Amino acid sequence: MEATEELALGTKFRARSNGYLVFLVIFMGLVAVMDQYISTVKSTALPYIIEEYGITASQFSWNEAVYLIATFFIFLLNGLNDIIGRRLSILVLALMMGLSSIAIVLFTPTFQSFMIFYTIAMFTTVSNMWTIPISEESPAEKRAKYVSLVYVIGLIPLQALLPPLLLNVLKLDWRWMYGAMFVLMLPLLVMWQHMKETGRYNLIRRQRNEGTLKRHLFGVGVINRRDLRYIAISSSIWLAWLVYSVLYYWAGYYFMTVKGYTLSQWSLVLLGTLLMAMTGGVAAGRIMDRVGRNTALVAGCVILALLTVGIALADGILLPIVTAVSGFFTSFTYTWIVVYVPEVFPTERRGACMGWTTTVARVSYVLGPALAAVLLRVSPTMEWFWVAAGAIILIPIAIILGVKPYETKIKELELIAVER
């Protein structure tokens, strides 16, 4: 047992008031809204991007694979949590998301200029930094519940509601699908002023100032063998889910271009899918606090794989139904990531370990688009596209059953750091 972990294990943190926890859930939830919206609105924006810049779907996907190599440097953003604290890091995150979104509106006359700001926006969405403050402030017995609530707020279906309003009603350019997040950033900056630094980070900062705890940059010199093990486990599961999600976000193209749905019709399907996703996030948080993180993930992945293959086979009214239900389990399985990854690492290097986890996982942002490009050529009508996506989401099951990661259910973060 490490000395710093023993000290942390014996430390009792004063619980935040219920009022502050409610505020933090809402605030982190709205940060998650920006994150989820930016990363998923592409599903609706793709036909407009392809038409605007005169490219093919496959060309967009190959370009995306190249540009998103930049996300390998996400450890620099996540590492800020351990250097300047959780509170200032959230400010940096919100500014980057909002300013890159408005830049897409103002400075993208060419496809390459669009891809530059698109990449910056997508870079911010891969950090999941909003999980750290709520994970550190939540009581152990309700941690999955509170973290999943933040995630569920992030699933508020703006991706389905805003595009028809912005394009059909307000007659704005399609770029405002992204620019809307600049508008959301403004009230978030006001809310940020009421955010407090987490008690656990304040302890770490005090120990560093006293010289009892070593300072570090991005985990160099302090990440140990157990950290590396859980970086490998977490990033592998996250990578598989992200490759799946890259393929899943081609659903808008599938419905509108392959199946002939209008923007309004697709938006209704997306709305149903996102509402089901919200339900899935709530259910996952409660189930994970009862049966465990790993059991819930395995069960969710099995069902999600079957439903994803079902998208290829379904037709008529069954197609939107199967797609909507798949949203429940897409969210259900992702809840493992937002709950488990921040809680399995020690507080003093949580940001750095999450940074390296997300960095490895972001191989998916190159592998996923490249795979999509190949699948779109092999199967232009996308039947095999969905079969491949279903197969990929089975990979987390093999990892869980093969390596049997530590179960963190209802345990204090300090105990997890010692026992894992």
C-alpha positions in Angstrom: 0.0 0.0 0.0 1.4 3.4 -1.0 1.9 6.0 1.8 -0.2 8.6 -0.1 -3.0 6.1 -0.5 -2.9 5.2 3.2 -3.2 8.9 4.1 -6.1 9.3 1.7 -7.8 6.2 3.0 -7.8 7.7 6.5 -9.1 11.0 5.3 -12.8 11.9 5.9 -14.3 14.4 3.5 -17.0 16.7 4.6 -20.1 16.0 2.5 -21.3 18.8 0.3 -24.8 20.1 0.9 -27.6 18.6 -1.0 -28.2 21.9 -2.7 -24.7 22.1 -4.0 -24.8 18.6 -5.2 -28.0 19.4 -7.2 -26.2 22.5 -8.6 -23.1 20.4 -9.6 -25.2 17.7 -11.2 -27.0 20.4 -13.3 -23.9 22.3 -14.2 -21.8 19.3 -15.1 -24.9 18.0 -17.0 -25.0 21.1 -19.1 -21.3 20.8 -19.8 -22.1 17.2 -20.9 -24.9 18.6 -23.1 -22.3 20.6 -25.1 -20.0 17.5 -25.2 -22.7 15.1 -26.4 -24.3 17.5 -28.8 -21.0 18.4 -30.6 -19.9 14.8 -30.8 -23.3 13.5 -32.2 -24.9 16.4 -34.2 -22.6 15.2 -37.1 -25.2 12.4 -37.6 -27.7 15.1 -38.8 -25.1 17.5 -40.3 -23.4 14.9 -42.5 -25.7 15.2 -45.6 -25.3 19.1 -45.5 -21.5 18.9 -45.1 -21.2 16.5 -48.0 -23.4 18.7 -50.2 -21.9 22.0 -49.2 -18.3 21.0 -50.0 -19.0 18.6 -52.9 -17.4 15.5 -51.4 -18.5 11.9 -51.1 -19.4 10.2 -47.8 -16.2 8.0 -48.1 -14.0 11.1 -48.7 -15.4 12.8 -45.6 -14.7 9.7 -43.5 -11.1 9.4 -44.8 -10.4 13.1 -44.1 -12.0 12.7 -40.6 -9.6 9.8 -39.9 -6.6 11.9 -40.7 -7.7 15.1 -38.9 -8.8 13.4 -35.7 -5.2 12.1 -35.2 -5.1 15.3 -33.2 -7.2 13.7 -30.5 -4.2 11.6 -29.5 -3.0 14.7 -27.6 -6.1 14.7 -25.4 -3.8 13.8 -22.4 -2.7 17.5 -22.5 -6.3 18.7 -21.8 -7.1 16.0 -19.2 -3.8 16.5 -17.5 -4.8 20.0 -16.6 -7.1 18.6 -13.9 -4.1 17.5 -11.9 -2.1 20.7 -12.6 -4.6 23.6 -12.2 -7.5 21.8 -10.6 -11.0 20.6 -11.6 -12.6 24.0 -11.5 -10.3 25.9 -13.9 -10.1 22.8 -16.2 -13.9 22.9 -16.7 -13.6 26.6 -17.6 -11.0 25.8 -20.3 -13.2 22.9 -21.6 -16.3 25.1 -21.9 -14.4 27.9 -23.7 -12.9 25.5 -26.2 -16.2 23.9 -27.0 -18.1 27.2 -27.4 -15.5 29.1 -29.3 -14.7 26.3 -31.7 -18.5 25.9 -32.4 -18.9 29.6 -33.4 -15.7 29.4 -35.5 -17.5 26.8 -37.6 -20.2 29.4 -38.4 -17.8 32.2 -39.1 -14.6 30.8 -40.6 -15.4 27.7 -42.8 -15.7 28.7 -46.4 -13.8 25.6 -47.5 -13.9 21.9 -46.5 -10.4 22.1 -45.0 -11.2 25.1 -42.9 -14.3 23.3 -41.7 -12.2 20.3 -40.7 -9.8 22.4 -38.7 -12.5 23.8 -36.4 -14.5 20.5 -36.5 -11.3 18.8 -35.2 -10.9 21.3 -32.4 -14.5 20.9 -31.4 -14.3 17.1 -31.5 -11.0 17.2 -29.5 -12.9 18.8 -26.6 -15.5 16.1 -26.5 -13.1 13.2 -26.0 -11.9 14.2 -22.5 -15.0 13.4 -20.4 -13.6 15.9 -17.9 -17.1 16.6 -16.6 -17.2 13.2 -14.9 -14.4 14.0 -12.5 -15.9 16.7 -10.2 -19.2 14.9 -9.8 -17.4 11.5 -9.2 -15.2 13.1 -6.5 -18.1 14.9 -4.7 -20.6 12.1 -4.8 -21.2 9.7 -1.8 -19.9 6.2 -2.6 -23.2 4.5 -2.3 -24.8 6.8 -4.9 -21.8 7.6 -7.1 -23.1 5.7 -10.2 -26.5 7.3 -9.7 -25.1 10.9 -9.6 -22.6 10.4 -12.4 -25.3 8.7 -14.6 -27.7 11.6 -13.9 -25.0 14.1 -15.2 -24.6 11.9 -18.3 -28.4 11.7 -18.8 -28.7 15.5 -18.6 -26.1 15.5 -21.3 -28.4 13.4 -23.5 -31.1 16.1 -23.6 -32.1 15.7 -27.3 -31.0 19.0 -28.7 -29.5 17.2 -31.6 -33.0 16.3 -32.7 -34.8 19.5 -31.7 -32.4 22.2 -32.8 -31.6 21.4 -36.5 -35.3 21.6 -37.7 -35.8 24.8 -35.7 -32.5 26.4 -36.9 -32.9 25.4 -40.6 -36.6 25.0 -41.3 -38.0 27.7 -39.0 -35.3 30.3 -38.5 -33.8 29.6 -42.0 -30.2 29.7 -40.7 -27.2 28.1 -42.4 -26.6 24.5 -41.5 -23.4 25.6 -39.7 -25.5 26.9 -36.9 -26.1 23.3 -35.9 -22.7 23.7 -34.3 -22.9 27.5 -33.6 -25.8 26.9 -31.2 -23.3 25.6 -28.6 -21.6 29.0 -28.4 -25.0 30.3 -27.2 -25.2 27.6 -24.6 -21.7 28.4 -23.4 -22.6 31.9 -22.2 -24.9 30.9 -19.3 -22.5 28.1 -18.4 -19.8 30.8 -17.8 -22.1 32.4 -15.4 -22.8 29.1 -13.6 -19.1 28.3 -13.4 -18.5 31.2 -11.1 -20.5 29.3 -8.4 -18.5 26.0 -8.9 -16.2 25.0 -6.0 -13.0 23.1 -6.2 -13.5 19.5 -5.1 -12.5 18.6 -1.6 -10.3 15.7 -2.7 -8.3 18.0 -5.1 -7.9 20.6 -2.3 -6.4 17.8 -0.1 -4.0 16.8 -2.8 -3.0 20.5 -3.4 -2.4 21.0 0.3 -0.2 17.8 0.5 1.8 19.1 -2.5 2.3 22.5 -0.9 3.5 20.8 2.3 5.9 18.6 0.4 4.3 15.3 1.4 3.0 14.5 -2.1 5.0 14.7 -5.3 4.0 17.1 -8.0 3.8 15.7 -11.6 3.1 16.7 -15.1 0.7 14.4 -16.9 1.4 11.5 -14.6 5.1 11.2 -15.5 7.0 9.6 -12.6 3.9 8.8 -10.5 1.8 6.4 -12.6 2.4 2.9 -11.3 1.8 -0.6 -12.6 -1.8 -0.8 -11.3 -2.6 2.5 -13.1 -1.1 1.1 -16.3 -3.3 -2.0 -16.0 -6.5 0.0 -15.6 -5.4 2.4 -18.3 -5.1 -0.6 -20.6 -8.4 -2.2 -19.6 -10.4 1.1 -19.6 -9.0 2.4 -22.9 -9.6 -1.0 -24.7 -13.2 -1.0 -23.7 -13.6 2.7 -24.5 -11.9 2.3 -27.8 -14.2 -0.5 -28.8 -17.3 1.5 -27.8 -16.0 4.6 -29.7 -15.4 2.7 -32.9 -18.9 1.4 -32.5 -20.2 4.9 -31.9 -18.4 6.3 -35.0 -20.3 3.8 -37.1 -23.5 4.4 -35.1 -23.4 8.2 -35.9 -23.8 7.4 -39.6 -27.4 6.6 -38.8 -28.6 10.0 -40.0 -26.9 9.4 -43.4 -28.4 5.9 -43.5 -31.9 7.2 -42.8 -31.8 10.3 -45.0 -29.6 9.2 -47.9 -30.1 5.5 -48.1 -33.6 5.1 -46.8 -34.9 8.5 -48.1 -36.1 10.0 -44.8 -36.5 13.8 -44.7 -34.8 16.0 -42.1 -38.0 16.2 -40.1 -38.6 12.5 -40.3 -35.1 11.6 -39.3 -35.2 14.2 -36.4 -38.2 12.4 -35.0 -36.3 9.1 -35.1 -33.3 10.8 -33.5 -35.6 12.3 -30.8 -37.0 8.9 -29.9 -33.5 7.4 -29.9 -32.2 10.1 -27.6 -35.1 9.9 -25.2 -34.5 6.1 -25.0 -30.8 6.9 -24.4 -31.7 9.1 -21.5 -33.8 6.3 -20.0 -30.9 3.9 -20.6 -28.5 6.2 -18.7 -30.8 6.4 -15.7 -31.4 2.7 -15.6 -27.7 1.9 -16.0 -26.8 4.1 -13.0 -29.3 2.4 -10.7 -28.4 -1.1 -12.0 -24.7 -0.6 -11.6 -25.1 0.4 -8.0 -27.0 -2.8 -7.4 -25.5 -5.6 -9.6 -22.1 -4.0 -10.3 -20.4 -2.1 -13.1 -19.0 -5.1 -15.0 -22.1 -7.3 -15.0 -24.2 -4.5 -16.3 -21.7 -3.8 -19.1 -21.7 -7.4 -20.3 -25.4 -7.7 -20.4 -25.8 -4.3 -22.2 -23.3 -5.2 -24.9 -25.0 -8.5 -25.7 -28.4 -6.8 -26.3 -26.9 -3.8 -28.1 -25.1 -6.1 -30.6 -28.3 -7.8 -31.5 -30.2 -4.6 -31.9 -27.5 -3.1 -34.1 -27.6 -6.0 -36.5 -31.3 -5.5 -36.4 -30.9 -2.1 -37.9 -29.6 -3.8 -41.1 -32.5 -6.3 -41.1 -35.4 -4.1 -40.1 -37.6 -2.2 -42.6 -40.8 -0.2 -42.4 -42.0 0.8 -39.0 -39.6 -1.7 -37.4 -36.5 0.3 -38.5 -37.1 3.4 -36.4 -38.3 1.3 -33.5 -35.2 -0.9 -33.5 -33.0 2.2 -33.9 -34.7 4.0 -31.0 -34.4 1.0 -28.7 -30.7 0.6 -29.6 -30.3 4.1 -28.2 -31.3 2.8 -24.8 -28.4 0.2 -24.8 -25.9 2.5 -26.5 -26.3 4.8 -23.5 -26.6 1.9 -21.0 -23.2 0.6 -22.1 -21.5 4.0 -22.2 -22.5 4.6 -18.6 -19.8 2.1 -17.6 -17.2 4.4 -19.1 -18.4 7.6 -17.4 -18.8 5.8 -14.1 -15.9 3.4 -13.9 -13.0 5.2 -15.6 -12.9 8.3 -13.2 -13.4 6.2 -10.1 -10.8 3.5 -10.7 -7.8 5.9 -10.6 -6.3 7.6 -7.5 -7.3 11.2 -6.9 -3.8 12.7 -7.1 -3.4 11.4 -10.7 -7.0 10.9 -11.8 -6.8 13.6 -14.5 -3.5 12.3 -15.9 -4.6 8.6 -15.9 -7.9 9.6 -17.6 -5.9 11.6 -20.1 -3.7 8.6 -21.1 -6.8 6.4 -21.1 -8.6 8.8 -23.5 -5.5 9.2 -25.6 -5.2 5.4 -26.2 -8.9 5.1 -26.7 -8.8 7.9 -29.4 -7.1 5.5 -31.8 -10.8 4.9 -32.5 -11.1 8.4 -34.0 -8.8 7.2 -36.8 -9.7 3.6 -36.9 -13.5 4.3 -36.8 -13.7 6.7 -39.8 -11.3 4.5 -41.8 -13.4 1.5 -41.1 -16.5 3.4 -42.0 -15.0 4.5 -45.3 -14.1 0.9 -46.2 -17.6 -0.4 -45.1 -19.4 2.3 -47.1 -17.5 1.2 -50.2 -18.0 -2.5 -49.6 -21.7 -2.1 -48.7 -23.2 1.2 -50.1 -26.6 0.2 -48.8 -25.0 -0.4 -45.4 -26.3 -3.8 -44.4 -22.8 -5.2 -43.6 -22.0 -1.8 -42.1 -24.4 -2.5 -39.2 -23.4 -6.1 -38.9 -19.8 -5.0 -38.4 -20.9 -2.4 -35.8 -22.7 -5.1 -33.9 -19.7 -7.3 -33.9 -17.4 -4.6 -32.5 -19.6 -3.9 -29.5 -19.0 -7.5 -28.4 -15.3 -6.8 -27.8 -15.9 -5.3 -24.3 -17.5 -8.6 -23.2 -14.3 -10.5 -24.1 -12.2 -7.9 -22.2 -14.4 -8.1 -19.0 -14.5 -11.9 -19.0 -10.8 -12.2 -19.9 -9.2 -9.9 -17.4 -11.9 -9.6 -14.7 -11.3 -5.9 -13.7 -11.9 -4.9 -10.1 -15.5 -4.2 -9.1 -15.9 -0.7 -7.8 -19.6 -0.9 -6.7 -20.5 1.4 -3.7 -16.8 1.7 -2.6 -15.1 4.9 -1.5 -12.6 6.2 -4.0 -9.7 5.9 -1.5 -10.6 2.2 -0.9 -10.7 1.6 -4.7 -7.2 3.1 -5.1 -5.8 0.7 -2.5 -7.7 -2.5 -3.3 -7.8 -2.5 -7.1 
